[in-house]
Amino acid sequence: MTHKELIDQVSANLFKQSGKLESRRSWLAMRSYLEQLDSEQLKSMLKDQG
């Protein structure tokens, strides 16, 4: 999985768990944060969500 695909997967899972549609601003802030993480950190988040 590419870094971008990991970010997409983690962000989709986070919003699915919250059960509500977040504002675009919140979504962009979260994406910005996730982009700063390395692939191993993102994979770890996916594992924890699963």
Secondary structure, DSSP 8 states (H G I E B T S, - for coil): --HHHHHHHHHHHHHHHHTS---HHHHHHHHHHHHHS-HHHHHHHHHHH-
